Amino acid sequence: MQTRRLSSRLCGLGVAVSAIAVLTGAVWTAAVPAAHAATAQCPWMDATQSPDQRAGELVGAMTLDQKLSMLHSAEPDMLAYYGTAGHVAAIPGLCVPDLVLNDAGAGVGDGQVNATAFPAGIAQAASWDPNVQQQFGAGLGWEAWHKGINVMLAPGVNIDRVPMNGRNFEYASEDPYLAGQTGAAVIRGIQSQNVIATVKHLAANNQETNRMTVSADVDERTLHEIYLPAFETAVKQGKAGAVMCSYNQLNSVYACENPALLTDVLKKEFGFSGFVMSDWGATHSTVAAANAGLDMEMAGSNNGQYFGDALKTAVINGQVSMARLNDMVTRIVRSAFADGLFDHPAAAEPDGFAAVVNTPAEATLARTIAEQGTVLLKNKDGLLPLDGQGKKIALIGQAAGAAGAEQAYGGGGSSHVPLAGAVPVVSPQQGITQRGAANGDTVVYADGTSVADAVAAAKAADVAIVYANDSEAEGTDRTNLGLNYGTCSLVACAQFPVSQDQLIGAVAEANPNTIVVLNTGGPVRMPWLGQVESVVEAWYPGQEDGNAAAAVLFGDVNPSGKLPETFPVSENDLPTQTTAQYPGVNGHASYSEGLRVGYRWYDSQNIAPLFPFGHGLSYTTFSYSGLRVSRTASGASVTLTITNTGTRAGAEVAQVYLAAPAAAGEPPKQLKAYQKVFLNPGQARSVTVPVDSRAFAQWDTTKHTWLITPGTYQVLVGSSSRDIRAQSSLTMAAKTLAP
Ligand code: BGC
């Protein structure tokens, strides 16, 4: 297997390489491939041609069996294959490289070792910074490529419809615009490294309860306005090479055999020219799936069950046309050409698998993302940052200690990045103790399994920092939004004297200067909120956990993250009020809340959230002035000036929401643009953000296209969805836009 994979890569080299070591048995020998030899044997290796031309030439040279071999995984057990999730075999004679597919959005995971554990998707999104997100994607792609992986199964952009969804930590937001922009930035980064990005999971894969079977019943307008735009942006703006269709059914048809979704919307309406792969085991048929638009079957076992011999038979007997089969293969190799897989082959195995890619530079990137994604939720009386000298700090909670941090740095499931390898998680205890020492502070740690010890430590300290966490994972939803017992699997849950909520309450009673740091994948209830001074949401922060937290707590980094998801007061306030909506009854989840998802719901029902969408404090203050809105050929242009009115350098995310005229039937306001601005104390900057015509349009279910309802659109600019600082308006004429 090793020799086969290497030989394909040598053939695939489009540039002259002086000498490459080839593993034959246990012996390394040298081979000298030449670009012209590859081009003579495989004319499509001529990189001056377009990906379309190259794909056409290659597919024209393939036999039926070679074509079919591209459409499914080759190995019976993928994790045994160098610890990757999937593998489409190379065709050395045609210079086709192996496709090595692997998870995912918080680092190179599955069975890989020595890779960097980055912050979770929700933390990346909370930075609201496409530059940071693109750098993350590039770091992720770089690590993958050096490990011999050339198809990354990331990013995930499903909408956080219900905060209980066990995979929300992997996704970006409850808002389609923020999710789309985040996903596109990550994709640009991944694909800059000669690795295909796979945006997932199309579509409406918004719960883990019954995820393999549940039908998301979503009306056409809601689909287009809420659940599909992030995929559209990932495809149109991010140019994702691959899309993964999801496990669930969409309106009673499995996503991976849903022609309305895969062909009519994704391929025709969005103009997607890459390939659709199924989630692992999400293919349910041969003819229906192939004709609906699925291009590649992926599964953990029974590889090629539907797209192997069964597809060959279907092609021979005409149930699937040769044209469609050619289209499937063309889409796969076109993305591989476009994203550099043929011209810049990824590292070969076994040296790829053995590569150590968690370098110091990658750790720095992980730390930057964690710092930028951290959200300061509350900071009464400016307790944070912890400046001043010689303080006694009580650090409390399991997630702050070494063993707990090893649980709380990431979520569970396929996105999990194992810590096998050289770099351990920097625990908050380590990071805060070390940083505190520079201020002459002393840190006493209590894990909280004894409330008496925790309270005693808090009483004896100037400041108490309590860590609390939840443990979200693929495959199950949270049953409620309580913090409950956090990492209690470390110590049998029964041994825990009190819940984390009770622990925080007891500490806050013992010390008026109590700070709570949360390692959660999404919103949690905070019954103790009124008792504590400060709350920091650090999400699942990756391996640089303690360093990033210390940087924010001590003010080396001024927090600038904003919530990508509303934090409700309690489950009673959620947009999904009935079991018919969530988790569904008789196999159907009714998306009857329609467009009113996330803050759109809280705004339309006048429900005050605990912390609103877009919220996030800073150690400095910002003012908004000079808002001007003008019409442009492509929509509108919004200009405003943001001034840092405080005494520390910091960043603000200016958020632009539109409120459509009542006749449009939209929720009260919707995010349509944003810009993160870094400012020194006293510095002012004029910011201009474009808002395209689509931002003003509604999906029309009669004409099946976008229409701008005529009337006056309010333009609301603010620091969060509930902190609008400036307002203007624009009158729009009726207009039909191409879908
Ligand atoms: C997950 C995908 C993942 C795939 C491969 C599935 O269970 O839903 O997100 O990419 O496994 O590991």
Residues whose N, C-alpha, C, O or C-beta is under 5 A from the ligand:
A	BS01	BGC	A85 D103 L153 D279 W280 S414
